[in-house]
């Protein structure tokens, strides 16, 4: 797989994870599946993305509740 295909794969994984984020169990299942398909570098990037994504999701949820 060349670099462009890997980047496309990473972006695809992020898109899928965003779409299933309504269900935490499904999100984790898809996240773990994505890690298996990606290179080490992209897996590391996806882990960083997940931390940021979850933080923002929790933060947005908290802000909506406190308004």
Contact map, one row per residue, 1 for C-alpha under 8 A:
1110110000000000000000000000000000000000000000000000000000000000000
1111110000000000000000000000000000000000000000000000000000000000000
1111111000000000000000000000000000000000000000000000000000000000000
0111111100000000000000000000000000000000000000000000000000000000000
1111111110000000000000000000000000000000000000000000000000000000000
1111111111000000000000000000000000000110010000000000000000000000000
0011111111100000000000000000000000000000010000000000000000000000000
0001111111110000000000000000000000000000000000000000000000000000000
0000111111111000000000000000000000000100000000000000000000000000000
0000011111111100000000000000000000000100010001000000000000000000000
0000001111111110000000000000000000000000000000000000000000000000000
0000000111111111000000000000000000000000000000000000000000000000000
0000000011111111100000000000001001000000000000000000000000000000000
0000000001111111110000000000000000000000000001000000000000000000000
0000000000111111111000000000000000000000000000000000000000000000000
0000000000011111111100000000010000000000000000000000000000000000000
0000000000001111111110000010011000000000000000000000000000000000000
0000000000000111111110000000000000000000000000000000000000000000000
0000000000000011111111000000000000000000000000000000000000000000000
0000000000000001111111110110000000000000000000000000000000000000000
0000000000000000111111110110000000000000000000000000000000000000000
0000000000000000001111110010000000000000000000000000000000000000000
0000000000000000000111111110000000000000000000000000000000000000000
0000000000000000000111111111000000000000000000000000000000000000000
0000000000000000000000111111100000000000000000000000000000000000000
0000000000000000000110111111110000000000000000000000000000000000000
0000000000000000100111111111111000000000000000000000000000000000000
0000000000000000000000011111111100000000000000000000000000000000000
0000000000000000000000001111111110000000000000000000000000000000000
0000000000000001100000000111111111000000000000000000000000000000000
0000000000001000100000000011111111100000000000000000000000000000000
0000000000000000000000000001111111110000000000000000000000000000000
0000000000000000000000000000111111111000000000000000000000000000000
0000000000001000000000000000011111111100001000000000000000000000000
0000000000000000000000000000001111111110001001000000000000000000000
0000000000000000000000000000000111111100000000000000000000000000000
0000000000000000000000000000000011111110000000000000000000000000000
0000010011000000000000000000000001111111111000000000000000000000000
0000010000000000000000000000000000101111111000000000000000000000000
0000000000000000000000000000000000000111111100000000000000000000000
0000000000000000000000000000000000000111111110000000000000000000000
0000011001000000000000000000000000000111111111000000000000000000000
0000000000000000000000000000000001100111111111100000000000000000000
0000000000000000000000000000000000000001111111110000000000000000000
0000000000000000000000000000000000000000111111111000000000000000000
0000000001000100000000000000000000100000011111111100000000000000000
0000000000000000000000000000000000000000001111111110000000000000000
0000000000000000000000000000000000000000000111111111000000000000000
0000000000000000000000000000000000000000000011111111100000000000000
0000000000000000000000000000000000000000000001111111110000000000000
0000000000000000000000000000000000000000000000111111111000000000000
0000000000000000000000000000000000000000000000011111111100000000000
0000000000000000000000000000000000000000000000001111111110000000000
0000000000000000000000000000000000000000000000000111111111000000000
0000000000000000000000000000000000000000000000000011111111100000000
0000000000000000000000000000000000000000000000000001111111110000000
0000000000000000000000000000000000000000000000000000111111111000000
0000000000000000000000000000000000000000000000000000011111111100000
0000000000000000000000000000000000000000000000000000001111111110000
0000000000000000000000000000000000000000000000000000000111111111000
0000000000000000000000000000000000000000000000000000000011111111100
0000000000000000000000000000000000000000000000000000000001111111110
0000000000000000000000000000000000000000000000000000000000111111111
0000000000000000000000000000000000000000000000000000000000011111111
0000000000000000000000000000000000000000000000000000000000001111111
0000000000000000000000000000000000000000000000000000000000000111111
0000000000000000000000000000000000000000000000000000000000000011111
